Amino acid sequence: MPIILRIMLIVGSLATGIYIRGKLRKSQMQIEDVIFWLFFAAALIFMSVFPELIVWFAELIGIDSAVNFVFLCVIFLMLIRCFSLSVKVSTLEVKLKELTERLSVKDALIQDEERKESE
Amino acid sequence: MQSKLLLIIPAYNEQENIERVVEELKAKYPQFDYIVVNDGSKDNTAEICRAKGYHLMDYPINLGLAGAFQGGMKYAEKKDYAYAMQYDGDGQHDPKYIEELLEAAETSQSDIVIGSRFVTDKKPWTARMIGSRIISGCIRVTTGKKICDPTSGMRVFSRSMIKVLAKQVNYGPEPDTLAFLLRCGAKVTEHQVSMKERIAGESYLKFWSSVKYMARMCLSILIVQWFRKRV
C-alpha cells in the first residue's frame, strides 16, 4: 500500500475518532451508534498499520492491488450501514406515525366525552 | 345515537373547502357521523373546524394521506363503527352516494365497496386515466380481479377491514392496498358514482408526483406484494 494512503487513513481515522468522542461527550449520539464508528476507525488504522496482512488477504482472494481490497472493505461496511440506517429510519417513521395517530385519536375521544357531557 | 358509518375526512390545507364540505354533510346528511382529520395543516383548517365545533382529530405534524386515513380508522375501531368511509375534504366526493355505497356494502356483504367512476361509464383517455388503466392492469394480472377505478378515494370499508387498516403498517388508502387485500381474500365490489372537479385548493397528487406515484404503485402491486405477510 502506498505510504501516503496509509498516512491519510491513519490521520483520517484518528480525526474521526476524536470527532466521535466529542459527539459522545456532548450526548449527541447513543452508545450503540458510536460503537460502529469507533470500530470503523479502528479497522482503518489497523489496515494502515499492518499492510502486510492486507496484501496477504488481497492475494488470497485474487485482488491484485491491496488498495482495492481496502476500498472493497470500506464500501461493503458502508452498504451494510446504509441498509441498517434505512431500516432504522423506516422504523422511526412508523413509530412517529403511530404516536401521532394515537395521540390524536385520544384527543378526539376526550373531545367526544366533553361534548356528551355538555349536551 | 352513533351511526353505522363513520366518514373520515382527511384534510391538509383545506381552509377553502372544509367548511363547505362539512356544512353540506351536516345539513343534508345528519344521519352520518364524520370526523375531520387535520393532517398538520399549515393554514387555518384546524381553527375553522374548532370555531365551528366540528368533530376534529388534530395532528400536530403532517403524516400524509395514509397517516390521516389510518388515524381515522383507529378512531372508527375504538368507537366500534360497522363501516368507515374515506370522504375527501376537497369537495370531490358527492355525499348523495354515501347512502348508496353503504347499502351496497350491506346487501353484497362486501369488505370493500369502491365508489367507482367507471362501472357503467367509459373511462376516458386522459393522461390520468391511462395511469388508472395501467394500475387496473397490474391488479388484473396479480389477482385476476377486475377493478375499474382503483384510484377512486371513495371507498367504504367493513368492520373487518377497519381492524386491519387501523393497526397494520403499509396499508395506506391506495390501490396497492386494495390489490393486496384482494389477494388476502377480501371481497371488493364497485358501485357507479360520479365525482366533482376540485373547487379550490391543491390536490394531494400534483401532476409531476403522479409519475412517482405510478412507479410506486406498479412496483408495489407487481413485486412487493409477494413478499408481504398476509393478514
Interface residues (C-beta under 8 A of the other chain):
Chain A: V94 L96 K97 T100 E101 R102 L103 S104 V105 D107 A108 L109 Q111 D112
Chain B: I35 V37 H55 L56 M57 D58 Y59 P60 I61 L63 G67 Q70 G71 K74 Y75 K78 K79 V169
